[in-house]
Amino acid sequence: MTSKIPVVDFDGIWSDDPSRQKATAAMLRRALESYGFLYLKNHGVSQTHLDELFEQSRVFFALPQSAKDAVKRKEDGTSRHGYEGIGGQSLDEHFADLKELFHGVPHDADTQLWPKELPRFREVVLSFHQAASEAAYKFISAAALSLGLREDYFASTHDRAEGSVRMLHYPPVQGPVQPGQLRAGAHTDFGGITLLFSDDENGLEIQGPDDTWLPAPALSGAAVINTGDLMERWTNGQFRSSPHRVVVPEGRATKRHRYSVAFFYSPNRDAVITCLPPCHSKEHPPKYPPVTAGEHIRARVQATRPY
């Protein structure tokens, strides 16, 4: 088996040629079954959207700490989304992550905070959110095709899908790092699928089929796509929810900033995740009990809080 993360050109799915759609869906399925990860070219999110988003991200994280703290999420629920400082998340239960982030959930207007210093920030995040939502739905439609289901099979479980945008900043490494501490601890993603866009700084690694860690450097023009816990449950383990991490750099790279943006796309909160018909049989019964998407994600999020 190859030790490189597969690359899939999504142009075939966007086409009107059923044979190209079928062939592309088959490649997608093989990648998700073996790695749970792939590079996706022609994903549907324009470079303009990405350039604007990364520019806003760099400007936001360069703001004074007091300005970032003004949009900090609060545990009392009055602002459940927004900024989290370094150490605000522990994806590895033993260590705090060496990153800061801004979590944008545009549909949750009552509790979403936006930085007042950046007048275009909200507009740019919302525009990216719309483009990424369309790309993500097209991806899960292709996943349905790959399993022999109708292209619109997931429509009823995603008609109120609440995609969220997470802007991530990994600052230069300051001082000694505890043995085992990472920029982002090893974890699986909680929801359905994730679209990840990164700058040119490396560090992302995924756990491959043989449990070794494989580097996932940025690939020009491609997004990194992976399936999360809910898709693994839906497919009875057929699509992998693979652990991944962001390691601490060495040498000159310790002095550089790293930026990435993740788009998390999950089913409706009340969607019941139960084994899909093509993914179980008498010989391979369902592995997981039914659970709603909201219940599962809530439990996983709480488990990553260091307080």
Secondary structure, 3 states (H helix, E strand, C coil): CCCCCCEEECHHHHCCCHHHHHHHHHHHHHHHHHCCEEEEECCCCCHHHHHHHHHHHHHHHCCCHHHHHCCECCCCCCCCCEEECCCCCCCECCECCCCEEEEECCCCCCCCCCCCCCCCHHHHHHHHHHHHHHHHHHHHHHHHHHCCCCCCCCHHHCCCCCCEEEEEEECCCCCCCCCCCCCEEEECCCCCEEEEEECCCCCEEEECCCCCEEECCCCCCEEEEEECHHHHHHCCCCCCCCCEEECCCCHHHHHCCEEEEEEEECCCCCCEECCCHHHCCCCCCCCCCCEEHHHHHHHHHHHCCCC
